[in-house]
Amino acid sequence: MKLAAGGPVHAKYRRMIMVYLDITAPLYWWKEFDTYRVGVTPNPTDIEMNSCSTMHKIHAKEFELEDFSCEHLEDFDGYKDPVTGSPSIAWFKICLQGLIDQLNYARELYLQTKDKKYWWQMIQLLPSSYNQKRTVMLNYEVLAGIYPMRKEHKLDEWREFCQWIENLPYSEIIIDSDKGGQDE
């Protein structure tokens, strides 16, 4: 704990504790996660990833609502338009379902014709709420950098990821490194 409290210079041992995991998360979360990629060549502080390719597999299965992170989208009566103040119906989840229907229409056309113009419709319409699976290799040093910055983030996905970090073996060298091994 004293070495961990000394920061990255003294906590080099954390770089040697490797973690491999599969993460399924929305594209909007992956854009933020990608900021932790330090370089393009293997480095002890890098994160290595292998994604299930959207480019090659986007048409492999029919799109379903469950393929998207949409737990905060609502359809409800009694919604008041923020501009006019008039009551109306919020169509947020219905809009996503309409988009999914269009993605499936483009998918069917692509499967029938193999015409790339239909593939482009899927790629360019795919919303950032689409969940993508990636296999990730990182280490405790990377997690020690992520944890304090993301543990109270507004995105649920970051808070859930940090809760996962808290349950790792020896997680105290990640989450308590600023205590220097001393009790509060």
C-alpha positions in Angstrom: 0.0 0.0 0.0 2.9 2.4 0.7 4.2 1.8 -2.9 0.7 2.3 -4.3 0.4 5.5 -2.4 3.7 6.7 -4.0 2.0 6.9 -7.4 2.9 5.3 -10.7 6.6 5.7 -10.2 6.6 3.6 -7.1 3.7 1.3 -7.9 5.3 -0.3 -11.0 4.2 -3.7 -9.7 0.6 -2.8 -10.6 1.6 -2.9 -14.3 2.3 -6.6 -13.9 -1.1 -7.6 -12.7 -2.9 -8.2 -15.9 -6.7 -8.3 -16.3 -8.6 -9.8 -19.3 -12.3 -9.2 -19.6 -15.2 -9.0 -22.1 -17.1 -5.8 -21.9 -20.4 -5.2 -23.7 -21.1 -1.5 -23.7 -22.7 1.2 -25.8 -20.6 3.0 -28.4 -21.0 6.3 -26.5 -19.2 4.6 -23.5 -16.5 3.0 -25.7 -15.6 6.5 -27.1 -14.7 7.6 -23.5 -13.0 4.3 -22.7 -10.8 4.7 -25.7 -9.3 7.9 -24.2 -7.3 5.6 -21.8 -5.4 4.0 -24.7 -2.0 5.5 -24.2 -0.3 4.4 -27.5 -0.6 2.3 -30.5 2.2 -0.1 -29.7 2.2 -2.5 -26.8 3.3 -0.7 -23.6 2.9 -1.8 -20.0 0.4 1.0 -19.4 -1.6 0.4 -22.6 -5.0 -1.2 -23.0 -5.3 -3.8 -25.7 -8.7 -4.5 -27.2 -10.3 -6.8 -29.8 -13.8 -5.9 -30.8 -16.5 -7.9 -32.3 -16.3 -6.1 -35.7 -19.2 -3.8 -36.5 -17.9 -3.5 -40.1 -18.0 -7.2 -40.8 -20.8 -8.4 -38.5 -23.4 -5.6 -38.5 -25.6 -7.7 -40.7 -25.1 -11.0 -38.9 -28.3 -10.8 -36.8 -31.5 -8.9 -36.7 -31.4 -5.7 -34.6 -33.5 -5.8 -31.4 -34.2 -3.3 -28.7 -32.0 -5.3 -26.3 -29.0 -4.6 -28.6 -29.1 -0.9 -27.4 -28.6 0.8 -24.1 -31.9 2.6 -23.8 -32.9 2.1 -20.1 -33.2 5.9 -19.7 -35.4 6.5 -22.8 -39.0 7.0 -21.9 -42.4 6.9 -23.5 -44.8 8.6 -21.3 -48.0 10.6 -21.3 -48.1 14.0 -19.5 -44.8 15.1 -21.0 -44.7 18.9 -21.3 -43.0 20.4 -24.3 -40.1 22.5 -22.9 -40.6 25.2 -25.5 -44.4 25.6 -25.6 -45.2 24.0 -22.2 -48.0 22.1 -23.9 -48.7 18.6 -22.8 -47.7 15.9 -25.4 -46.4 12.4 -25.6 -42.6 11.8 -25.4 -41.7 9.4 -28.2 -38.1 8.7 -27.2 -38.1 4.9 -27.1 -40.6 4.8 -30.0 -38.1 6.8 -32.1 -35.4 4.2 -31.3 -37.7 1.4 -32.3 -38.4 3.1 -35.6 -34.7 3.4 -36.2 -34.3 -0.3 -35.4 -37.0 -1.1 -37.9 -35.1 0.9 -40.6 -31.8 -0.8 -39.7 -33.5 -4.2 -40.1 -35.0 -3.1 -43.4 -31.6 -2.1 -44.7 -30.2 -5.4 -43.3 -32.8 -7.4 -45.2 -32.1 -5.5 -48.4 -28.3 -6.1 -47.9 -28.8 -9.8 -47.3 -30.9 -10.2 -50.4 -28.8 -8.1 -52.7 -25.3 -7.8 -51.1 -25.4 -4.2 -52.4 -23.0 -2.1 -50.3 -25.4 0.9 -50.4 -27.6 -1.0 -47.9 -24.7 -1.8 -45.7 -23.9 1.9 -45.6 -27.4 2.6 -44.4 -26.8 0.4 -41.4 -23.3 1.8 -40.6 -24.3 5.4 -40.9 -27.7 5.1 -39.0 -26.3 3.0 -36.1 -26.8 5.1 -33.0 -24.2 5.5 -30.3 -26.5 3.5 -27.9 -25.7 0.3 -29.8 -23.9 -2.2 -27.6 -20.6 -3.5 -28.8 -18.7 -6.4 -27.2 -14.9 -6.1 -26.9 -12.3 -8.3 -25.2 -10.0 -6.0 -23.2 -6.5 -6.6 -21.8 -5.4 -4.0 -19.2 -3.6 -4.0 -15.9 -4.0 -2.7 -12.3 -2.0 0.5 -13.1 -4.5 1.4 -15.8 -7.4 0.7 -13.5 -5.7 2.9 -10.8 -5.8 5.7 -13.4 -9.4 5.1 -14.4 -11.0 4.5 -11.0 -10.7 8.0 -9.3 -11.7 9.8 -12.5 -14.8 7.7 -13.2 -16.1 6.3 -9.9 -18.7 9.1 -9.6 -19.2 9.7 -13.3 -22.7 10.7 -14.6 -22.8 7.6 -16.9 -24.1 4.5 -15.2 -21.7 2.4 -17.2 -18.7 4.1 -15.6 -20.1 3.7 -12.1 -20.8 0.0 -12.8 -17.3 -0.5 -14.2 -15.8 1.1 -11.0 -17.9 -1.2 -8.9 -16.5 -4.1 -10.8 -13.0 -2.7 -10.0 -13.9 -2.6 -6.3 -14.6 -6.3 -6.4 -11.3 -7.4 -8.0 -8.8 -9.3 -5.8 -6.4 -6.9 -4.0 -8.6 -4.0 -5.3 -7.3 -1.9 -2.3 -4.1 -1.3 -4.3 -6.2 0.4 -6.9 -8.9 2.2 -4.9 -7.1 2.9 -1.7 -3.7 3.8 -3.0 -3.9 7.4 -1.8 -4.2 6.2 1.8 -0.6 4.9 1.9 -1.6 1.7 3.8 -2.9 3.7 6.8 -6.3 3.5 8.4 -8.5 6.6 8.2 
